[in-house]
Amino acid sequence: MQKFGVGQPVERFEDERFITGAGAYVDDLQFDGLAYAAFVRSPYGHATISALETAAAKACPGVIAVLTAADVHAAGLGAFPTLTEVDGVDDNGISVPPRFALTGEVVRFAGDPVAMVVAESRAAAKAAAEQVEVDYDDLAAVTDPATALEADAPVIWPQIGSNRAFRFHKGDAGAVEDAIAGAAHVVSLELINNRVSPLAIEPRGAVGDFNAADGQYVLHVSGQGVFGQRGQMAEAIFKTDPANIRVVMPDVGGGFGAKNFVYPENVMVMLAARLCGRPVKWIAERGENFLSEIHGRDHVTRADLALDGDGRFTALKVRTVANMGAYLSSYATIIPTSASWVAMGGAYDIAAISMAVDAVFTNTVPVDAYRGAGRPEAAYVIERLVDIAAQELGIDRLDLRRCNFIKTFPHRTALGMVVDCGDFSGTLDKALAL
């Protein structure tokens, strides 16, 4: 039998140890002198910090250290990086506000971390975290992307001047407008692709260690993308040679994109390990995970589909307001743009497509890649439009799809994506049979 042949099933080798309880996840890892971390998080969506007192927490039993933004800056840690090379962004570019591992002056979403407690046990760390006293002065917040660009909306980043992170466009807008103007039918749709929160079986967790003899940081993390995380942390945050950071990922109980990124907690366990001289573990509780892990989607979209007298699609126009949250996460900029346009129009032959995106900041958890990342959003737009078009025109929705499927290959879409093959009608028939 040929090994690794096309279409040949690959036998799984990991199942036995998983189903017999022999898996090894981050929380299973034990080290000599292991300490435990807990975080103090903002309960406000938007507020200034007028005072932060840690004396009571430091006096709690078992506490080793209490770290704040002052410690992050004293250690020389840099701001978190984000991808900014996105083809199609206008001349104003992408506004990247600074995000550090702990927030010191202004919190911008409920869950923003402001302090970290390191203690001899998880219980001691949690108890001491409750003794950190933070005085917040509440500020007006904006959470709805649809209102983020209105003139009276609170501006989250005054140094930027508005809540717009960037503006993106792809496609021939003129050709689309001409096709819409001459169409026999135009179907319009306004939709909300609601915000979703990841819920992997294993919540996020990390253990940081530091070898003082050779200056190497080690991060054991429930994550994805070993080299991507190492490179970003080395270059932008710890400002060191990548060889000085080692990222180790044991078994992972689900990620789906949400564990791909550089998170404040990952950075802080490494810094705490260096400052305390001991390995430091943090495991998110389920509620904390909801407040601290990236979210997905959160788009408000208006779309128009033009059809000729025979029901063939002639143009697609899509305008989206995409919520970035309070900060730009690692790959947030490409999700509603580069990751979305490749699938815009789906499996249909549409001569002209125009896609515009306003990415906005709001006082919410940052948004990034999760479960398809941009492609499901594009599929949602076109499939909703097709169903509505079929209903308005009195055409069977499956017949409308069949007559508009791409049939000649290779096919270059109006936005430039090459579809090299596909039997879309055959696939639809098989789905109907099932």
C-alpha positions, 0 to 999 in steps of 0.5 A: 500500500502506498504511504501518504497517498492522495485520499488515503486515510491517515491513522490517528496515533494519539487517541489511546493516551487521550481516552485513557487519561494520559494526556498532558495539558498545561495545568498538568505541568509541575515544576520545582518551586512553582508559583501561581498567578491571578489577575486583577481586571477592570469591571468597567468598559471605560474608565481612568485609574485614579489610584491603585494600592497593592500594600494590602495584597502584598501583606496577604499570606503566601504572596510573593509579588504584586505586579502592575503596569509600572513593573511592566514599563520598568522591565522595558517591555514593549507594546504588543504588535499587530499585522499592519500590511493589508492590501486595500487599506486607504492612504490613512493606513492602520491606527495601532494604539499601544497595548501593554501586558498590564494597563496603567492609566485607562482601562478600555474594556471589562476584563482589561488586566491592571495587576497580577498577583503571584503567590504560593498557591492558586487560592492565595493568589486569588485571595490577594487579588481581591485585596488590590484596591483600584479607584476607577473614574467611569468614562462614557463607553461605546460598545456598538460598532454601528454607532462607533463613528457617530459624531457624538460617540465617545472616542476611545483613543483621543490621540487617534482622533476617532474610533476608526482603526482603518478603512479598506476597499477592494473591487471595482466600485464603478463597475458595481454601481453601473451594474446596479443601476442597470439591473432588472432587480436589486436585493438589499440586506442589512445584517448583524454577524453577532459577536461570538466568544470561544469556548474550548474545553480547555481554557487558556493557561500558561506557565512561564519560566526563566533561566537566569544562567543563559537569559532564556525565557520558556513559555509553556502554553495552551496555544497555537503557532509556536514560532509566531508567538515566539517571534512577536514576543521576542521582537516587539515585547521582550526586545531580545533574540528569538533564541532567548525565548522558547515556546512549548505547547503540550496537548491542547484541549481545543483552540480553533484560532483563539489560542493563536495570539500573544496575550497579556497573561502569556507575557506576564507569567514570563516576566513574573518568572524572571522577577520572582526567580520561580516558574509561574503558572496561570490557568483561566477560570471559565468566566475569566476566559470569557473576559480575557480571550479574543472574541470573533465576528461582530460585523454590521453589514449592508449588502446589495445583489444585482440580478438581470431579467433571467435571475443571473447575478451581475453585481455584489456590493458589500459595506461592513463596519467591523468591530476590532474591540478596544485594541488591535489583536495580533491578526485582527486587521486581516480578518474582515479584509484579506481573510474575507475578500477571498471568499466574497461571492462564494461559489457564484459567478458574479461579474462585479464585486465591491467590498468596503470595510470600516474597522472601528474601536469599541470598549469591548474585548479585542476581536481576532481569528476564530472558527474560519476567520473572515470566510464564514462572514463572507459566506453569510452575506452572500447566502442570505442575499441569495435566499432573500433574492429567491423569495422576492423574485419567486424563484426556487432558492436551489434553482437560483443557486444552480443557475449562478454557480461557477461552471467553468474552471479555472475561474477568477472572481471579480476580486481576483481569487482563482477558483481552480475546480469545483462541482457545486451543483453536484455537491448541492445534489448530494447534500439534498440527497442526505 
